[in-house]
Amino acid sequence: MRFAALAVVALALAPAYGLAAEHTKDSLATVKKNVDDGKAVLVDVREKKEWDAGHVEGAVLLPLSELQKNAELGAKLPKDKIIYTHCMVGKRCVTAGNILEKMGYEVRPIQPGYKELIRAGFPDAKK
């Protein structure tokens, strides 16, 4: 009983400690459909050098390092759409998601990274 009470308190306090965002349970097919239908925006939080090496066509570049320095950079994103954040392996996208959630966005970080998105059929901007 005591453990359950602590778990409830920890979950209630999670947003205050920057632990609100977690990887989405949306499949990549759902993510792609939401983006294609204009219901969502794909935000790449990798660094510019990584972006220049390859990125998903139509994605928005918002490097985590810059977002951490100036959260207001996130204000250019539409508040009426789902924000899917992605990076290389799924860690930075959660951190970025926490920042954007505090700004009022509906954020769904994606666990798969750039290469997995391309393999799943997202268009590669390099081609």
Secondary structure, DSSP 8 states (H G I E B T S, - for coil): -HHHHHHHHHHHHGGGGT---------HHHHHHHHHTTSEEEEE-S-HHHHHH--BTT-EE--HHHHHH-GGGGGGS-TTSEEEEE-SSSSHHHHHHHHHHHTT-EE---SS-HHHHHHTT--BTT-
